[in-house]
Amino acid sequence: MKTKIFAATVAAATVFAASAQAQNWSAAAAQDLQGIHDTLRDSSPAAVADRDNAQFKAWLDTGLAQAKALPLNQITNDRGYGYALRAYATGFRDPNIDAFPIYAPQAPWYAIDWPGFALAWRGGAYVVAWTTPGDNKQPPLGAKLISCDKVPAETIAMKRLDRFEGNLKLDSDRVKTAPYLLWNRANPFVDPLPAKCDFDQGGRKRTFQINSQIGGEDLRKQAYMAGAPKAEGIGIEPFAGGFWINLHNMADGQDWNGFTAKLEAARDAIHAAPIVVIDMRGAEGGNLINGYRVANWIWNPDYITANQPRVTQLAYRVSPQNIKFYQEVLAHLQSDDNYYAERPKWESLVASLNQAQAAGQPLFQRDESGAPVTPAPENPLKAKVIVLTDSWCTSACLDMMDLFTKLPNVTQAGGATSVNSIFIGREDILLPSGQGRVSFGGKAWLDRARNSTTPYTPAPAMTYTGAPGDEAAYKAWVQSIAH
């Protein structure tokens, strides 16, 4: 096994050396770290807004210095380059700020080598969630990691995962990054995998040798999905005398017309049902329009329009980069007659940004709420509504939670969501080296009720503590809290 690992390491080093000859990744990282700093300083509303920007201001210069202090000369490929960018971008603790290589990303379960098992973050500890079938030299399922090479598990996690893989201040990112704790993912800034680890198995400490192995992508995929399970798909099914509506994904490209047709056919029954479950576990990213399409069919469009959160104070950062961005959006709308009705709003925005720039204003603020629906229609839904969430609930899922939590008879259950910030509207900018990009929110929702980096967290009695991947147990638990 050691001979195979050595051969694979030599082969990988040869590939990396060839890559380094084509691109000086160390120089690109140093150049682009400065590029991230300058772009955010000049174009992010967080640099000048009066809300939720303390971490941004504290990290902008300090974080750049810390990132540049990393041993950048050890970077020999796009993986190391990406980790350098992420170490800086993630330190803003704003999920809407990201920096990444332009190359196609690796699968979430990517690793050069791994110990043949995966950990999960459960109950405030790292526990074994998956082991290679038939390998009796691995720690047993459910065993809690204590330390490795006499270094406490929490110290290892902060060194190997925080900022490089996610924000460990967030429970949601603890969940998503837990499988990587003892995996080698080609990060040049962390120590090699440990030799021995101590685990707590039923109150008894046991020590296990960490036997690194290469290959096994199919097994790593199974291991990752066990450590950080993620539901998929959309659909509707009967449940407990009512309905279970799966909204695990809000991305385009799914059969939304077929799904909403089923919701339309069941609308009267849904309105009369005693219980409706809206399952948003796994709803990472996607298109908010699709989430609202589903809400419109569950309730009705007039009721949802009357109750949806309203953006009354939106502030745009005034910068040459942002004005160019909105000019390009306007040019696209002007070239497509399908967006004829949208043009005046964008023409007004671009004109106002140009005026603000001429006047030296760093922010342009305007009310975008529109006229409220009055009188508000009666709630057509009589059911108790349970909305299920987990750590994967990000972006559009959080926007849907902003809506659902305003509606009567709605209870959140499952697990805490991820978070986002008041700095919204993705802008995506090429970095100076041409090897990576930085993305950020170019406008600020100044009067949003929910603060930045604030998750939606269910009450303790509504929090699921069982194995996340056990669907039968999960549905039995939901039924127990449904009535």
N, C-alpha and C positions, 0 to 999 in steps of 0.2 A: 504493500500500500504506500509506504514512504517513497519508494522508487517512482511510482506512478505520480504521486503528488509533486515530487521534485521535477519530473519530466514536464508535467503540466505547467509548473511555475516557470520553468525555463522557456517553454513555448510562449506563455503569456508575456514574459518579459521581452521576448523577441518581437512580438506583435506591438507591445507598448513602445519599444525602442524605435521601430519603424514609424509608428504614429508620431513620436516626438521629432523625428527627422522632418516630417512633413509640416509639423506645427509646433512652435515653441509654446507648449501649454502653460508653463510657468509664467512666461512673460504675458501671455494672454490673460491669465488669472489676475496678475497684478494690474494690468491695464483696465480690465473690466470691473474689478472691485472699485476702482476710482470712478469708472463710468457709471456704476450703480449709484454711488454716492452723489455724483454731480446731477444725474438725471432726477433723482428723488429730491434733492435740494432745490432744484430749479422748477420742477413740474408737479410735485406731489402737494396736494392741499394740506397734508399733515404738517408740512413745514411752517405753515402760516395760520392754520385754523386755531380757534380758541377752545377746542374740545377734543378729548381723547388722543392727544398727541404728545403727552409727556414722555412716553417710551421712545417715540420716534425722535424727538429732539435729543434725548439722552444718548441714543445709540448711533445716530447718524455719523458723528465723528469718532466717538469711542469705539464703536463696532468696526469701523473701517480700519482703525489702528490695530485692533485685535486680529482682524482677518488678514491684514498684511503681515502681521507678526507670525502667522502660521509658516511652517517650513515649505514655502511655495516651490522651492527648488526640487522638492520631492515629487512634484506633479509631472507625470509622463504621458498622460492620456486624458480623454474627455471626462472620465469618471472622476479623477482627482480634481480637474478643473471645476466640475459641477459641484463637488463638495466644498471647494473654496468659496464659490459664489453663494451656496446655500448657507454656509456658516455665517455669512454677513446678513443675507436677506432674512433668514429666519429669526435673527436676533432682534428685529423690529417688533416681533411678537404680533404681527398683523398678517393674518392669513391671506389678505388681498395683495401682499407684497411677495413676489416670487422672482427668482433668477435661476436660469437653467441653460444647459447647452442646447444648441439648435438641432443636434442629432436626435434621432428617434429614441425615446426613453426605453430603458430596460423594463422587463416585466417586474411587478412588485415583489416577486419571489426570487429575483436575481441574487446570486452569490457566487463568488469564485470557489469557495469551499465552505463547509458547514459541518456541524457535529452529528447530523442525522436526526436531530430533533428540533422542536420549536417551542418557544415559551409564549405565554399569554399574560396580559396584565389583568388580574382578577382579584378583587377584594384587597386592593392596595399592595399586591405582591406579584412577583414574576413566578408563574407556575408552569409546569410542563403540560403542554396542550396536545402534543403529537410526538410519537416516536416511530422510528422505522420498524415496520412489521418484522418480527422474528429476531430482532436485535435485543438480547437480554443484558447487554452491557450498558444500556442507557438508563438514565433516571426514570422512575415510573411516572405515569400520568398523575397529575395533581400534586407532585412534589414541589415544594417552594424553594427557589434559589436563595441561598444564604450569602455565599461569597464565592469568588474564584481566585485562586492563588492568594488567599487571605485578604483580598480586597472586597469590601461589602458590595452587595448587588446594586445598591442605589448609586454608589460611586462609579461603578462600571457603567451603569446606564447613562449617567450624566456625561461621562467622558466619551462614550461610544455613540450615543444617540442624540443627545440634546443639541439642537441647531443643525447638526449634520443630517439627521433623519426626520426631525420634527421638533415641536415645542413641548418639552416635558413638563411645563407648567400646566398643560392641559391634559385632563384625563383622557380625552378623545385621542390625542396624539400618543399617549402612553399605550393605548390599545393598538393603534395602527402600527406602531414601531416595535412592539414587544418581540415579534418573531426574529427581528434582526439582532437582538442583544448579543448572541453568541455566533453570529454569521459573519463571514468575511465578505464584505461588499465592495472591496477595492477602494476603501477610503484610506489615503496615504497618511492621514493625520491622527489615526488611532493605533493603539498597540495591537500586536498580533493576538490571535485567539489564545485564551488561557490554557494551561495544561491540565488543571484539576479544578473541580467545582464541588462545593458542599451544598447539599440539599436537605431540607427538613421533610422527612417522610413520616407523617403521623406522629410528630413529636420526637423523632429519632434522627440524628444527623448521620447522613451517609455521604461518602466522598466518591465521585466518579471521575474517571479519566476522560478528557475531552479528545475524542479521536476524529480529527478533521478528515473530511472526504470530499472528493470532487464529483461533478456530474450529478445525476439524479434530479433533473429539472422537474419531471413529473412528480417526484416525491416532495421536492421543495414546495411545489404549488399546493399539494395536499397539506403540507405542514403549515404553510402560511395561512391558508384558508381556515385551518383549525385554530390557529392562534389569533387571527383577526377575521372572523367570518363576516361575509358580506352578502346580503340577500340580493336577488336580481329579479327583474320582470315586473309586469303589470297585469292586473286581472281582478275579477270579482268572483266570490264564492259564498255560499250560505254559511252562516256561523251563529250558533246559539240563538236561533229564532230570528236572526237578523242577517247582517252581511259583513264579510271581511273583504276589504278593498285593498289590493296590493298596489302600492305606489313606490316600489323599490328603486325606480329609476325615472328621472324626468327628461332624459336625453331624447333628442329628435331621432328619427329612424326606426322607432317602434310602431306597432300598429295602433296608433292613437285613435284613428277613426273607428276601428273595430271595437276598441275598448270603450270609447264613449257611446257607441251604439248600444253596447250591453248595459251601460249605466242608464241610458235613456229608456231602454225597455224595462228596466227595474225601478225607474224613478218613483212611481207610486208606492211600490213595496218598500223602497228605502225610506220614504217619508213616513210610512206607517210602522216601520220596524222598531222594536224596543232597544236594539243595540246596533251600532255601526262602528266597525273597527277600520281605521285608516292606517295602514302599515307602511310607514316611511323608512323603515330600517334599510340601510344600504343606499339611501338616496343621496349620492355624492354628485354635486354639480348638476348639470342638465339645464333645461330651459324652463324658466318660471312660467312661461305661457302655458306649458303642458300641465303644470300643477294647477293653475287656475282653471283650465278646461275641465279638469276632474272636479274641482270644488264647485264649479257652475252647475254640473250635472247632479252632484250630491244635494246641494241646496237649490239655488237657481241664480241666474246671472244678476238679476236686480238686487237680490239680497246680498250677494257677495260684493257687488260694486258699492253698495251702501256702507258695507262694513270693512272694506279693505283698508289697510294702513295708507295714510296719505302723506306724501312728501310735500311739506309746505315750505321748507327752507332748504334749498339746495345751493351749495356754493361751488363754483367752478374755479380751479386754479388757473390764473391768467399767466400763460407762458407761451413763447413761440412754438414749443413742441406741442402743447395742447391745442393751440389755435390751428396748427397744421392738421392735427388729428381730426378736429371737428370740421375743418374745411374739406377734408377727404370724405368724411361721412356725407356732408352736404352734396358734394359732387356726385357721389354714388346715388343719392336720392334723386338728384336732378336728371340723372341718366335713365331712370326707371319710372315710367308713368304710373306704375302700381303704387308709388309712394307720393303721388301728387299732393294728397291732403297733409302729408307730414312736412313738406318743404317749408312752409311759412315759419313753423316753430324753430327749425334748424337755421334758417336764414336769419331770424331774429337773434338766435344765440350767437352765431358767428359775428354778427354786427356788434352785439353787445360786448363780446370778448375783445374785439378790435378796439372799441371805444375805451374799455377798461385798461387795456395795454397802453393806449396813448395817454391815458390819465395817470399811469403809474400805479394802478391798483393791483394788489396781488391776488385778490379774490373778486369774482363777480357772483352776486347772490340774487336769486329770484325765487318766487313762489310758483311751484309747479303742481299744486294740489288739484286744480280744477274745481268746478262747482260740485258741492256735495249732493248726494241723492236725497231729496226730501219729498214726502215723508219716507222714512225708512220702511221697507216692506216687512211684513210679518215673517218670522222664522218658519219655514215650511217643514223643518225636520223636527220630529218629536222624540227622536231616539237619544239615548245616552251615547255620546261619541267618545271613543278611546283612540287617541293618536299615538302610535308606537314609534319611538325613535331610538337611535343608537349613535355610536361615535362617528358613523359615516354620514350623518345628517349635516350637510354643508350647503353653502351657496343657496340655490333655489329652495332646498328643503328648509333652511332657516327662514327664508322669506315666507314660505307657506306656514311655518310656525307663528310668524308675526301675525298672519291672518287668523289661523285656527284658534289661537289663544285669546282673540278678541270675541269669539263667538260663544253663545251660551251652551251649557251642557257638554262642553268639551274638556276632557281630562287627558293629560299627557301621561304615558306609561312607558316602561321599558328601561331605557338608559339615557344618560345625558347626551346632548347633541355636541357637535363641534361648535366653532365660533366663527364670526367674521367681524368686520369693522364698519364704521360709518363712512369710510373712504371707499366709494363704490365706483362702478363703471370701469371695466378693465381696459387699460392702455398697455400696449405691448411694444417695446422699443428694442431695436437691435443695438447691442453693445459695441464699443469701439473696435474690438478685434474681429468682429464679424462671426465669432464662434458661439455667442450666447445672446440671450435676451433677458430683459427685466420687465416685469409687469407690475402694475399698481393701479389703485383707484384714482382717477383724475378729478373726482368731485366729492364733496362731503355732504352727507345727509345730516345737517346740523341739528334738526329737532327729532331725530329718531328716538323712540321711547327706550329702546334697548341700547345699552352702552356697548362699545366695542369690546371684543373678546369676552362676551358674557354668554354662556351656554343656556339653553333651556334644560332644566333639570327636574325630573319627576319627583314627587313626594316620596319619602321612604317606603310607604305602603304600596306605592305604584312602581317601585323599582325592581326589575327582574334580576335575581341573583344566581340563577341556574346557569347551565352550560349554554352559551349563546347559539351554538349550532344545532341544538336538539329541538327541532321544530315541534315535535309532538309534545314535549314538556312545555315548550313556550306557549303553545295554544291552550294547553290545559291550564296553565297559570293565568292567561288572559281570561279564560272562561270563569275562573275563580274570582276575578275582580270585576267581572262584567255586570253583575247584578247585586 
